[in-house]
Amino acid sequence: MHLVKWDPFRELEDVSTRLNRIFGRTAARGEAGRELLKVADWMPSVDISETAASYLIKAEIPGVNKEDIKVTIQDGMLTIQGERKHEKEEKDKKFHRIERSYGSFVRSFSVPDDADESAVKAEFNDGMLNVTLPKSEKAKAKAINISVS
């Protein structure tokens, strides 16, 4: 019997691999084909609401340029990704505290079955990203008149 050194990070990588397989995601590959754990630097807060006609996802993304945000929809997943870039360092500027988060972010949401993926719209204004997923026509409730005989 030989002793095996316990590596807690390897166990985390195994869990990550299993979860990626379950959700059909591919993970980043490191040296010798090993998967790397990759965590977003920060995540914007979102509100998701629903009306009779559509779903609305509101994401707070202040300090990010419109060009640095990408919204995609594929295989029933809506993904919002982007990057908040660090301010350029100036020689005469001295920071006393940095509390805001910088770097890349990714948020993914499953698209409901009754949403029309082909009609998704995204608008970005004053640091708020609004993604609208209209419901498909066949999913909307219709009133049927009942005749009395």
C-alpha positions as CSV (number, residue, x, y, z in Angstrom):
1,M,0.0,0.0,0.0
2,H,1.3,3.4,-0.9
3,L,0.4,6.9,0.4
4,V,-1.2,9.3,-1.9
5,K,-0.9,13.0,-1.3
6,W,-4.4,14.7,-0.9
7,D,-4.9,17.6,-3.2
8,P,-8.1,19.5,-2.4
9,F,-7.9,21.6,-5.6
10,R,-7.9,18.4,-7.7
11,E,-11.1,17.5,-6.0
12,L,-12.6,20.9,-6.9
13,E,-11.4,20.4,-10.5
14,D,-13.2,17.0,-10.5
15,V,-16.4,18.5,-9.3
16,S,-16.1,21.3,-11.9
17,T,-15.6,18.7,-14.6
18,R,-18.7,16.8,-13.6
19,L,-20.8,19.9,-13.5
20,N,-19.5,21.0,-16.9
21,R,-20.5,17.7,-18.3
22,I,-24.0,17.9,-16.8
23,F,-24.6,21.4,-18.2
24,G,-22.9,20.7,-21.5
25,R,-20.2,23.3,-21.1
26,T,-16.6,23.0,-22.1
27,A,-13.9,24.0,-19.6
28,A,-10.6,25.8,-20.1
29,R,-7.7,23.4,-20.7
30,G,-4.4,23.8,-18.9
31,E,-1.1,22.0,-19.2
32,A,-1.2,18.3,-20.2
33,G,-4.9,18.6,-21.1
34,R,-6.0,19.2,-17.5
35,E,-9.0,21.4,-17.0
36,L,-8.6,24.7,-15.2
37,L,-11.0,26.2,-12.8
38,K,-12.0,29.6,-14.2
39,V,-14.1,32.0,-12.1
40,A,-15.3,35.3,-13.3
41,D,-13.7,38.3,-11.7
42,W,-17.1,39.8,-10.9
43,M,-20.8,39.4,-11.8
44,P,-23.3,42.1,-12.4
45,S,-26.6,42.0,-10.5
46,V,-29.7,41.1,-12.5
47,D,-33.5,41.2,-12.1
48,I,-35.6,38.9,-14.2
49,S,-39.3,39.6,-14.6
50,E,-42.1,38.3,-16.7
51,T,-45.2,39.8,-18.3
52,A,-47.9,38.2,-20.4
53,A,-45.9,39.1,-23.6
54,S,-42.3,38.7,-22.6
55,Y,-39.4,38.1,-20.2
56,L,-37.1,40.9,-19.2
57,I,-33.6,40.6,-17.8
58,K,-32.2,43.8,-16.3
59,A,-28.4,43.8,-15.6
60,E,-26.5,46.5,-13.7
61,I,-23.3,47.0,-15.6
62,P,-22.0,50.5,-14.6
63,G,-18.6,51.6,-15.9
64,V,-18.6,49.2,-18.9
65,N,-18.7,50.4,-22.5
66,K,-21.3,49.1,-24.8
67,E,-18.6,47.7,-27.0
68,D,-17.3,45.6,-24.1
69,I,-20.6,43.7,-23.7
70,K,-21.7,40.7,-25.7
71,V,-25.2,39.1,-25.5
72,T,-25.6,35.7,-27.2
73,I,-28.3,33.1,-27.2
74,Q,-27.5,29.5,-28.2
75,D,-28.9,26.0,-27.4
76,G,-31.5,27.4,-24.9
77,M,-28.9,29.5,-23.0
78,L,-28.8,33.3,-22.9
79,T,-25.3,34.5,-22.0
80,I,-24.2,38.0,-21.1
81,Q,-20.5,38.6,-21.0
82,G,-18.1,41.5,-20.9
83,E,-15.3,43.3,-19.2
84,R,-14.9,46.3,-16.9
85,K,-11.5,47.7,-17.6
86,H,-9.2,49.1,-15.0
87,E,-8.5,52.8,-15.1
88,K,-5.0,53.7,-16.4
89,E,-2.5,54.4,-13.8
90,E,-1.2,57.9,-13.6
91,K,2.1,58.9,-11.9
92,D,0.5,61.7,-9.9
93,K,-2.5,59.7,-8.8
94,K,-2.4,57.7,-5.6
95,F,-5.2,55.4,-4.7
96,H,-6.2,55.0,-1.0
97,R,-9.0,52.4,-1.6
98,I,-10.2,50.4,-4.5
99,E,-13.6,48.7,-3.8
100,R,-15.0,48.4,-7.3
101,S,-14.5,45.1,-9.2
102,Y,-12.7,45.0,-12.5
103,G,-12.2,42.3,-15.1
104,S,-14.3,40.0,-17.1
105,F,-17.8,38.7,-16.2
106,V,-20.1,36.0,-17.5
107,R,-23.8,35.4,-16.6
108,S,-25.8,32.6,-18.2
109,F,-29.6,31.9,-18.0
110,S,-31.7,29.1,-19.4
111,V,-34.3,30.4,-21.8
112,P,-37.9,29.3,-21.0
113,D,-39.5,27.0,-23.6
114,D,-42.2,29.6,-24.5
115,A,-39.7,32.3,-25.3
116,D,-39.0,33.3,-29.0
117,E,-35.2,33.1,-29.2
118,S,-35.2,34.7,-32.7
119,A,-36.8,37.9,-31.5
120,V,-34.5,38.7,-28.5
121,K,-33.6,42.4,-28.1
122,A,-30.9,44.0,-26.0
123,E,-30.6,47.7,-25.1
124,F,-27.8,49.4,-23.1
125,N,-28.3,52.8,-21.5
126,D,-26.7,54.5,-18.5
127,G,-25.1,51.3,-17.2
128,M,-28.3,49.2,-17.5
129,L,-28.6,46.3,-19.9
130,N,-32.2,45.4,-20.7
131,V,-32.6,42.1,-22.6
132,T,-36.2,41.3,-23.8
133,L,-37.2,37.8,-24.7
134,P,-40.7,38.0,-26.3
135,K,-43.0,35.0,-25.7
136,S,-43.9,33.0,-28.9
137,E,-47.3,33.5,-30.3
138,K,-48.3,29.9,-29.7
139,A,-47.4,30.2,-26.0
140,K,-49.8,33.1,-25.4
141,A,-53.2,32.2,-23.9
142,K,-56.2,32.6,-26.2
143,A,-59.8,33.1,-25.1
144,I,-62.2,30.6,-26.7
145,N,-65.9,31.5,-26.8
146,I,-68.2,28.7,-25.7
147,S,-71.5,28.5,-27.4
148,V,-74.7,27.2,-25.6
149,S,-76.7,24.7,-27.6
